[in-house]
Protein backbone atom coordinates (compact mmCIF):
# COMPACT_ATOMS: atom_id res chain seq x y z
CA UNK A 1 0.00 0.00 0.00
CA UNK A 2 2.91 2.30 0.70
CA UNK A 3 4.39 1.74 -2.75
CA UNK A 4 1.03 2.47 -4.40
CA UNK A 5 0.76 5.72 -2.43
CA UNK A 6 4.31 6.73 -3.30
CA UNK A 7 3.80 5.96 -6.98
CA UNK A 8 0.50 7.84 -7.06
CA UNK A 9 1.96 10.97 -5.46
CA UNK A 10 4.98 10.93 -7.78
CA UNK A 11 2.77 10.35 -10.82
CA UNK A 12 0.54 13.33 -10.06
CA UNK A 13 3.49 15.62 -10.68
CA UNK A 14 4.82 13.89 -13.78
CA UNK A 15 1.75 12.86 -15.83
CA UNK A 16 -1.23 14.64 -14.29
CA UNK A 17 -4.26 13.86 -12.20
CA UNK A 18 -6.54 12.68 -15.01
CA UNK A 19 -4.17 9.97 -16.19
CA UNK A 20 -3.32 8.76 -12.68
CA UNK A 21 -6.90 8.50 -11.45
CA UNK A 22 -8.14 7.08 -14.73
CA UNK A 23 -5.47 4.41 -15.02
CA UNK A 24 -6.01 3.33 -11.41
CA UNK A 25 -9.80 3.05 -11.57
CA UNK A 26 -10.87 2.25 -15.15
CA UNK A 27 -8.85 -0.95 -15.80
CA UNK A 28 -9.90 -2.42 -12.45
CA UNK A 29 -13.55 -1.53 -13.02
CA UNK A 30 -13.42 -3.02 -16.51
CA UNK A 31 -11.87 -6.23 -15.20
CA UNK A 32 -14.52 -6.46 -12.48
CA UNK A 33 -17.26 -6.39 -15.08
CA UNK A 34 -15.64 -9.32 -16.89
CA UNK A 35 -14.90 -11.64 -13.96
CA UNK A 36 -15.54 -12.17 -10.27
CA UNK A 37 -12.32 -14.15 -9.59
CA UNK A 38 -9.52 -11.99 -8.14
CA UNK A 39 -6.59 -13.70 -9.87
CA UNK A 40 -8.24 -13.34 -13.27
CA UNK A 41 -9.26 -9.79 -12.45
CA UNK A 42 -5.66 -8.77 -11.77
CA UNK A 43 -4.40 -10.12 -15.10
CA UNK A 44 -7.33 -8.67 -17.05
CA UNK A 45 -6.76 -5.31 -15.37
CA UNK A 46 -3.09 -5.35 -16.35
CA UNK A 47 -4.01 -6.24 -19.93
CA UNK A 48 -6.60 -3.48 -20.12
CA UNK A 49 -4.10 -0.95 -18.79
CA UNK A 50 -1.47 -2.02 -21.31
CA UNK A 51 -3.93 -1.94 -24.22
CA UNK A 52 -5.26 1.48 -23.22
CA UNK A 53 -1.79 2.95 -22.96
CA UNK A 54 -0.64 1.55 -26.33
CA UNK A 55 -3.78 2.41 -28.29
CA UNK A 56 -4.10 5.76 -26.50
CA UNK A 57 -0.56 6.68 -27.44
CA UNK A 58 -1.16 5.85 -31.10
CA UNK A 59 -4.50 7.69 -31.07
CA UNK A 60 -2.77 10.77 -29.66
CA UNK A 61 -0.08 10.47 -32.32
CA UNK A 62 -2.64 10.22 -35.13
CA UNK A 63 -4.81 13.08 -33.81
CA UNK A 64 -1.84 15.16 -32.58
CA UNK A 65 -3.58 15.42 -29.20
CA UNK A 66 -2.78 14.99 -25.53
CA UNK A 67 -1.43 11.53 -24.73
CA UNK A 68 -3.06 11.40 -21.29
CA UNK A 69 -6.44 12.43 -22.68
CA UNK A 70 -6.22 9.89 -25.49
CA UNK A 71 -5.28 7.08 -23.11
CA UNK A 72 -8.21 7.82 -20.84
CA UNK A 73 -10.55 8.19 -23.82
CA UNK A 74 -9.56 4.72 -25.03
CA UNK A 75 -9.99 3.37 -21.50
CA UNK A 76 -13.42 4.98 -21.24
CA UNK A 77 -14.46 3.59 -24.62
CA UNK A 78 -13.33 0.11 -23.64
CA UNK A 79 -15.15 0.39 -20.31
CA UNK A 80 -18.32 1.46 -22.12
CA UNK A 81 -18.13 -1.55 -24.45
CA UNK A 82 -17.62 -3.92 -21.54
CA UNK A 83 -20.38 -2.20 -19.55
CA UNK A 84 -22.81 -2.78 -22.41
CA UNK A 85 -21.78 -6.30 -23.45
CA UNK A 86 -20.37 -7.92 -20.30
CA UNK A 87 -21.55 -11.54 -19.93
CA UNK A 88 -22.74 -11.14 -16.34
CA UNK A 89 -23.22 -7.39 -15.80
CA UNK A 90 -23.84 -6.05 -19.31
CA UNK A 91 -26.89 -3.93 -19.98
CA UNK A 92 -27.51 -5.42 -23.43
CA UNK A 93 -27.12 -8.97 -22.13
CA UNK A 94 -29.56 -8.31 -19.27
CA UNK A 95 -32.10 -6.86 -21.70
CA UNK A 96 -31.82 -9.92 -23.96
CA UNK A 97 -32.26 -12.29 -21.02
CA UNK A 98 -35.25 -10.30 -19.77
CA UNK A 99 -36.79 -10.35 -23.26
CA UNK A 100 -36.37 -14.15 -23.47
CA UNK A 101 -37.98 -14.60 -20.05
CA UNK A 102 -40.93 -12.41 -20.97
CA UNK A 103 -41.46 -14.28 -24.25
CA UNK A 104 -41.42 -17.63 -22.41
CA UNK A 105 -44.04 -16.39 -19.96
CA UNK A 106 -46.41 -15.26 -22.70
CA UNK A 107 -46.16 -18.55 -24.60
C-alpha positions as CSV (number, residue, x, y, z in Angstrom):
1,X,0.0,0.0,0.0
2,X,2.9,2.3,0.7
3,X,4.4,1.7,-2.7
4,X,1.0,2.5,-4.4
5,X,0.8,5.7,-2.4
6,X,4.3,6.7,-3.3
7,X,3.8,6.0,-7.0
8,X,0.5,7.8,-7.1
9,X,2.0,11.0,-5.5
10,X,5.0,10.9,-7.8
11,X,2.8,10.3,-10.8
12,X,0.5,13.3,-10.1
13,X,3.5,15.6,-10.7
14,X,4.8,13.9,-13.8
15,X,1.7,12.9,-15.8
16,X,-1.2,14.6,-14.3
17,X,-4.3,13.9,-12.2
18,X,-6.5,12.7,-15.0
19,X,-4.2,10.0,-16.2
20,X,-3.3,8.8,-12.7
21,X,-6.9,8.5,-11.5
22,X,-8.1,7.1,-14.7
23,X,-5.5,4.4,-15.0
24,X,-6.0,3.3,-11.4
25,X,-9.8,3.0,-11.6
26,X,-10.9,2.3,-15.2
27,X,-8.9,-1.0,-15.8
28,X,-9.9,-2.4,-12.5
29,X,-13.6,-1.5,-13.0
30,X,-13.4,-3.0,-16.5
31,X,-11.9,-6.2,-15.2
32,X,-14.5,-6.5,-12.5
33,X,-17.3,-6.4,-15.1
34,X,-15.6,-9.3,-16.9
35,X,-14.9,-11.6,-14.0
36,X,-15.5,-12.2,-10.3
37,X,-12.3,-14.1,-9.6
38,X,-9.5,-12.0,-8.1
39,X,-6.6,-13.7,-9.9
40,X,-8.2,-13.3,-13.3
41,X,-9.3,-9.8,-12.4
42,X,-5.7,-8.8,-11.8
43,X,-4.4,-10.1,-15.1
44,X,-7.3,-8.7,-17.1
45,X,-6.8,-5.3,-15.4
46,X,-3.1,-5.4,-16.3
47,X,-4.0,-6.2,-19.9
48,X,-6.6,-3.5,-20.1
49,X,-4.1,-0.9,-18.8
50,X,-1.5,-2.0,-21.3
51,X,-3.9,-1.9,-24.2
52,X,-5.3,1.5,-23.2
53,X,-1.8,2.9,-23.0
54,X,-0.6,1.6,-26.3
55,X,-3.8,2.4,-28.3
56,X,-4.1,5.8,-26.5
57,X,-0.6,6.7,-27.4
58,X,-1.2,5.9,-31.1
59,X,-4.5,7.7,-31.1
60,X,-2.8,10.8,-29.7
61,X,-0.1,10.5,-32.3
62,X,-2.6,10.2,-35.1
63,X,-4.8,13.1,-33.8
64,X,-1.8,15.2,-32.6
65,X,-3.6,15.4,-29.2
66,X,-2.8,15.0,-25.5
67,X,-1.4,11.5,-24.7
68,X,-3.1,11.4,-21.3
69,X,-6.4,12.4,-22.7
70,X,-6.2,9.9,-25.5
71,X,-5.3,7.1,-23.1
72,X,-8.2,7.8,-20.8
73,X,-10.6,8.2,-23.8
74,X,-9.6,4.7,-25.0
75,X,-10.0,3.4,-21.5
76,X,-13.4,5.0,-21.2
77,X,-14.5,3.6,-24.6
78,X,-13.3,0.1,-23.6
79,X,-15.1,0.4,-20.3
80,X,-18.3,1.5,-22.1
81,X,-18.1,-1.6,-24.5
82,X,-17.6,-3.9,-21.5
83,X,-20.4,-2.2,-19.6
84,X,-22.8,-2.8,-22.4
85,X,-21.8,-6.3,-23.4
86,X,-20.4,-7.9,-20.3
87,X,-21.5,-11.5,-19.9
88,X,-22.7,-11.1,-16.3
89,X,-23.2,-7.4,-15.8
90,X,-23.8,-6.0,-19.3
91,X,-26.9,-3.9,-20.0
92,X,-27.5,-5.4,-23.4
93,X,-27.1,-9.0,-22.1
94,X,-29.6,-8.3,-19.3
95,X,-32.1,-6.9,-21.7
96,X,-31.8,-9.9,-24.0
97,X,-32.3,-12.3,-21.0
98,X,-35.2,-10.3,-19.8
99,X,-36.8,-10.4,-23.3
100,X,-36.4,-14.1,-23.5
101,X,-38.0,-14.6,-20.0
102,X,-40.9,-12.4,-21.0
103,X,-41.5,-14.3,-24.3
104,X,-41.4,-17.6,-22.4
105,X,-44.0,-16.4,-20.0
106,X,-46.4,-15.3,-22.7
107,X,-46.2,-18.5,-24.6
